[in-house]
Amino acid sequence: MKFEQDIDLIEALASIYPGSKRNTLRKMLTTGRVTVDGNIIHKAKHLVTAGSTVAVSNKDIAAQNSPPPAPKKKHSRIKIIFEDEHIIVVNKQAGLLSVATDKMEPDTLHSRVVEYLKSENEKSWAFIVHRLDRETSGVMVLAKHKWHKEYLQEQFANRDVHRIYHALAEGKPEKSIGTIHEWLLEDKFLKVKAVKKNHPRAREAITHYSVEDNDDFASLIQLTIETGRRHQIRVGLANLGCPVIGDEAHGAEGNPIGRIALHASSLEFLHPETDDPVRFEAPIPFGPE
């Protein structure tokens, strides 16, 4: 069908199939059945410009590129929280890189997930959506398709993803609840520090925190982040006078638990296939001493 006005692709499909549910229309997109001017498009919000033609191929053709998912099995090198044919959510261990740097490290969370997926289907792949620092443990989502990765990254960019972290920090902040609003600068050695807002390379970092528990030595702090800057929680808590335990690079006094006590405890976003809100959690591996 040819469209005379600009329209989102999902709305174009709705006008072609007025009796179909949105999930059915999205399935057409994810299975590669929809083309715009002859090009396969997977993204629901793709803008169909005036004069463009939208076509939908039959299911048999799409099925050739969409084999049924293989049976799931456990994998000792990753902790799977959730998996379906579109995404895989894992609990990353502390000390493991999310993805290889330019040094091409062979063992990363990404390489382990790819190894697991390929053990079930050689054509499978995992796409990195976001990252956690090497020292940080917790919830990470990876996409199994490029268009799902792009939709999830769009949610991160628009600050639509709800991320909760927990940190075990030295001492106790002066205020039990507050917001850390800083401007951070990352140098060529990947070191991060707070700078003035007007610095030409400064990037905004917003972190909300609340103290959940504390004793004479440490506080268990829940943090939600609006931005995803490198080390923003670690720098922010250090600037409050409460560095994360084990984070000697930002002022912590020693490393009594053998790791930096920062954990991504939950992640909430819209599922890239259904648009339903989903939430995943990973147990906090530490508490106040």
TAFENWO-V936290 format. One record per backbone hydrogen bond with DSSP energy under -0.5 kcal/mol. CO is the residue of the C=O (numbers start at 1). NH is the residue of the N-H. E is the energy in kcal/mol with one decimal. If there is no record, write none. Layout:
BEGIN
co:CO nh:NH e:E
co:CO nh:NH e:E
END
This chain:
BEGIN
co:1 nh:54 e:-3.1
co:3 nh:51 e:-3.9
co:7 nh:48 e:-3.2
co:8 nh:12 e:-2.1
co:9 nh:13 e:-2.5
co:10 nh:14 e:-1.7
co:11 nh:15 e:-1.7
co:12 nh:16 e:-1.6
co:13 nh:17 e:-2.9
co:17 nh:20 e:-1.9
co:21 nh:25 e:-1.9
co:22 nh:26 e:-2.7
co:23 nh:27 e:-1.9
co:24 nh:28 e:-1.6
co:25 nh:29 e:-1.4
co:26 nh:30 e:-2.9
co:27 nh:31 e:-1.9
co:28 nh:33 e:-2.3
co:28 nh:34 e:-0.6
co:29 nh:32 e:-1.6
co:33 nh:57 e:-2.9
co:34 nh:41 e:-2.2
co:35 nh:37 e:-0.5
co:35 nh:55 e:-2.3
co:36 nh:39 e:-1.7
co:39 nh:36 e:-2.6
co:43 nh:46 e:-1.4
co:44 nh:10 e:-2.4
co:46 nh:9 e:-2.4
co:46 nh:48 e:-0.7
co:47 nh:49 e:-0.8
co:48 nh:7 e:-2.3
co:49 nh:52 e:-2.2
co:52 nh:3 e:-2.5
co:53 nh:37 e:-3.0
co:55 nh:35 e:-2.7
co:58 nh:62 e:-1.5
co:59 nh:63 e:-2.6
co:60 nh:64 e:-0.8
co:61 nh:64 e:-0.7
co:62 nh:65 e:-1.4
co:63 nh:66 e:-1.1
co:75 nh:78 e:-1.3
co:78 nh:80 e:-0.7
co:79 nh:91 e:-2.6
co:82 nh:89 e:-3.2
co:86 nh:144 e:-2.8
co:86 nh:145 e:-0.5
co:87 nh:84 e:-2.2
co:88 nh:142 e:-2.6
co:89 nh:81 e:-2.9
co:89 nh:82 e:-1.8
co:90 nh:92 e:-0.8
co:90 nh:140 e:-2.3
co:92 nh:138 e:-2.3
co:93 nh:96 e:-1.1
co:97 nh:109 e:-3.0
co:98 nh:110 e:-1.9
co:101 nh:104 e:-2.1
co:106 nh:108 e:-0.7
co:108 nh:112 e:-2.1
co:109 nh:113 e:-2.4
co:110 nh:114 e:-2.6
co:111 nh:115 e:-2.4
co:112 nh:116 e:-2.2
co:113 nh:117 e:-2.7
co:114 nh:118 e:-2.8
co:115 nh:119 e:-1.3
co:116 nh:120 e:-0.6
co:117 nh:120 e:-1.2
co:117 nh:121 e:-2.2
co:121 nh:124 e:-2.4
co:127 nh:143 e:-2.3
co:132 nh:98 e:-0.5
co:133 nh:136 e:-1.2
co:134 nh:95 e:-2.1
co:134 nh:96 e:-0.8
co:137 nh:264 e:-3.4
co:138 nh:92 e:-3.1
co:140 nh:90 e:-2.7
co:141 nh:129 e:-0.7
co:141 nh:130 e:-0.5
co:142 nh:88 e:-2.5
co:143 nh:127 e:-3.6
co:145 nh:149 e:-2.1
co:146 nh:150 e:-2.3
co:147 nh:151 e:-1.7
co:148 nh:152 e:-2.4
co:149 nh:153 e:-2.8
co:150 nh:154 e:-1.7
co:151 nh:155 e:-1.5
co:152 nh:156 e:-2.0
co:153 nh:157 e:-2.8
co:154 nh:158 e:-2.0
co:155 nh:160 e:-2.9
co:155 nh:161 e:-0.7
co:156 nh:159 e:-1.5
co:161 nh:163 e:-0.7
co:162 nh:268 e:-2.1
co:163 nh:225 e:-1.1
co:164 nh:265 e:-1.1
co:164 nh:266 e:-1.9
co:165 nh:223 e:-2.9
co:166 nh:263 e:-2.4
co:167 nh:169 e:-0.7
co:167 nh:221 e:-3.0
co:168 nh:245 e:-2.9
co:169 nh:219 e:-2.3
co:176 nh:211 e:-2.6
co:178 nh:209 e:-2.9
co:179 nh:181 e:-0.7
co:180 nh:182 e:-0.6
co:180 nh:207 e:-2.4
co:182 nh:205 e:-2.8
co:183 nh:195 e:-3.4
co:184 nh:203 e:-2.3
co:185 nh:187 e:-0.5
co:185 nh:193 e:-1.9
co:187 nh:190 e:-2.1
co:191 nh:187 e:-2.6
co:193 nh:185 e:-2.8
co:195 nh:183 e:-0.5
co:196 nh:199 e:-1.9
co:199 nh:202 e:-1.7
co:203 nh:184 e:-2.9
co:205 nh:182 e:-2.5
co:206 nh:226 e:-2.3
co:206 nh:227 e:-1.0
co:207 nh:180 e:-3.9
co:208 nh:224 e:-2.6
co:209 nh:178 e:-2.1
co:210 nh:212 e:-0.5
co:210 nh:222 e:-2.9
co:213 nh:220 e:-3.0
co:217 nh:171 e:-2.7
co:218 nh:215 e:-2.4
co:219 nh:169 e:-2.8
co:219 nh:221 e:-0.7
co:220 nh:212 e:-2.8
co:220 nh:213 e:-1.4
co:221 nh:167 e:-2.4
co:222 nh:210 e:-2.1
co:223 nh:165 e:-3.4
co:224 nh:208 e:-3.1
co:229 nh:232 e:-1.8
co:231 nh:235 e:-2.9
co:232 nh:236 e:-2.1
co:233 nh:237 e:-2.8
co:234 nh:238 e:-1.8
co:235 nh:239 e:-2.2
co:236 nh:240 e:-0.7
co:237 nh:240 e:-0.6
co:237 nh:242 e:-2.6
co:238 nh:241 e:-1.4
co:243 nh:170 e:-2.7
co:244 nh:247 e:-2.5
co:245 nh:261 e:-2.6
co:246 nh:248 e:-1.7
co:247 nh:250 e:-1.7
co:247 nh:252 e:-2.0
co:248 nh:251 e:-1.5
co:252 nh:254 e:-1.3
co:254 nh:246 e:-0.9
co:255 nh:258 e:-1.2
co:259 nh:261 e:-0.5
co:260 nh:262 e:-2.2
co:261 nh:168 e:-2.1
co:262 nh:137 e:-1.6
co:263 nh:166 e:-2.7
co:263 nh:265 e:-1.1
co:264 nh:139 e:-2.5
co:265 nh:282 e:-2.3
co:266 nh:164 e:-2.1
co:267 nh:280 e:-2.4
co:268 nh:162 e:-2.4
co:269 nh:271 e:-0.5
co:269 nh:278 e:-3.0
co:271 nh:275 e:-2.8
co:276 nh:271 e:-3.2
co:278 nh:269 e:-2.0
co:280 nh:267 e:-2.2
END
